[in-house]
Amino acid sequence: MIPQDRLHQIVERFEFLEASMAQGTGDIAALGREYSDLKPVVDQIHAYQSLLSDLSEAEEMLLDPDMRALALEEIPVLKARLPLAEEALQIALLPKDSADTGSAIVEIRPGTGGDEAALFAGDLLRMYQRYAEARGWRFEIIELQESELGGVKEVIANIAGQGVFARMKFESGVHRVQRVPTTESGGRVHTSAATVAVLPEAQDVDIEINANDIRIDTMRSSGAGGQHVNTTDSAVRITHIPTGIVVTSSEKSQHRNREIAMNVLRARLYDAERQKLHDARSSERKSQVGSGDRSERIRTYNFPQGRMTDHRINLTLYKLDAVMNGDLDEVIDALISDHQAQLMAEMGQ
C-alpha cells in the first residue's frame, strides 16, 4: 500500500505551485518546470484515490439490501483494477532523471574489427536515424568521418525531440556484431564492435563554461567526402583547457560551427558531471541497467542467426532485419521496464 501522507504532500505541493503561478509570484519558469513534472504524478494520484473511493462506496452498498446485488458486481471489477492503478502510481512516483525530457547527442565510433567495425558503426548510425524518423524526432549529423569502404570512423549526431534521452540513454555501451564481412572470401563469421555514447543535451542553465577555460581555433574545412575545400577558414575546434576535451565542427558557416561545437562541449561536460554522480552512487549500490560504463558490452547482433540479444536483460529477438531498420521500441521498452522494476525494488528496501 502506498503511504497516503506522501500522496497528500505531493498534491499539496502541486496546488501551491498552481496558486503561485496564477498569482504570478516567484520564479515562474522554475515553478512551471516543477508543475509540469508533478502534473502526471498528481493525475495518477487522483485516478488511484478515485478508484479507492469507488471501492469504499461499493463496500458500503453491501449493507443496503436494494444495492447489494449491484455492489457484488462492482467490487470484483474495482479490485481487479486496483493492482494496475497502484503499479501506474508507483512508476509515476519513481525518481526522475532531469535530463529524460530533453534531446540527446549520440556519438558512434568503431571498436575492434578494423574495416568491418567501421561498416557496422555506419549500420548503427542508419538504425538510429530510422528510429528517430519513426518517432518523429529530428536527426542532425554534426560531425561525420567516413572510412574508405563507406563505413564510419566517427559520427556525432543530435537527436532533438521530447523525451529523446529517456529512451536513447539505454543505447550507451559496446555493440557487438557477428557476421560474414563482404571482404571475407572464405565465408567465415567475424566478430567486431562499435561503441555508442548517448549524452543528454545540456542547456545553459545546466552547465556554465567560463570563456577563459576554452581555446577556439579556426581551420580550413573540407567538404563532404573531401570533394572540395572551402576558400575560407570556417571549421572550428574548441579545446576545454581544464579537461582537455576537444570538439570540432566543419559546416560551411563558422558561426554555426561555433554554436554546434559549444553545444557538444556543453553536453560532454554535463555528461562528465552526471558520471561523477553515477560513480558515487554506484560505489554504494549496483547500478540499475548494467554499470552504464561505455566499455561494457550491452548487445550482440548475430546476422547468420538473424537475432539480436541484449545482455543486460537477457532479451533475444529473432527479427534482426527489423531492428537494423530502426524497430527498437520492443527492446527499449523492455529496458525501461527493467529499470523501473529495479528502482521500485530499491524504494521498497
C-alpha positions, 0 to 999 in steps of 0.5 A: 500500500502506498503511504497516503501522507506522501500522496497528500504532500505531493498534491499539496505541493502541486496546488501551491505551485498552481496558486503561485503561478496564477498569482504570478509570484516567484520564479515562474519558469522554475515553478512551471518546470516543477508543475509540469513534472508533478502534473502526471504524478498528481493525475495518477494520484487522483485516478488511484484515490478515485478508484479507492473511493469507488471501492469504499462506496461499493463496500458500503452498498453491501449493507443496503439490501436494494444495492447489494446485488449491484455492489457484488458486481462492482467490487470484483471489477474495482479490485481487479483494477486496483493492482494496475492503478497502484503499479501506474502510481508507483512508476509515476512516483519513481525518481526522475532523471532531469535530463529524460525530457530533453534531446540527446547527442549520440556519438558512434565510433568503431571498436575492434574489427578494423574495416568491418567495425567501421561498416557496422558503426555506419549500420548503427548510425542508419538504425538510429536515424530510422528510429528517430524518423519513426518517432518523429524526432529530428536527426542532425549529423554534426560531425561525420568521418567516413572510412574508405569502404563507406563505413564510419570512423566517427559520427556525432549526431543530435537527436532533438525531440521530447523525451529523446534521452529517456529512451536513447540513454539505454543505447550507451555501451559496446555493440557487438556484431557477428557476421560474414564481412563482404571482404571475407572470401572464405565465408567465415563469421567475424566478430567486431564492435562499435561503441555508442555514447548517448549524452543528454543535451545540456542547456545553459542553465545546466552547465556554465563554461567560463570563456577563459577555460576554452581555446577556439581555433579556426581551420580550413574545412573540407567538404563532404567526402573531401570533394572540395575545400572551402576558400575560407577558414570556417571549421572550428575546434574548441579545446576545454583547457581544464579537461582537455576535451576537444570538439570540432565542427566543419559546416560551411558557416563558422558561426554555426560551427561555433554554436554546434561545437559549444553545444557538444562541449556543453553536453560532454561536460554535463555528461562528465558531471552526471558520471561523477554522480553515477560513480558515487552512487554506484560505489554504494549500490549496483547500478540499475541497467548494467554499470552504464560504463561505455566499455561494457558490452550491452548487445550482440547482433548475430546476422547468420542467426538473424537475432539480436540479444541484449545482455543486460536483460537477457532479451533475444529477438529473432527479427534482426532485419527489423531492428537494423531498420530502426524497430527498437521500441520492443527492446527499449521498452523492455529496458525501461521496464527493467529499470523501473522494476529495479528502482521500485525494488530499491524504494521498497528496501 
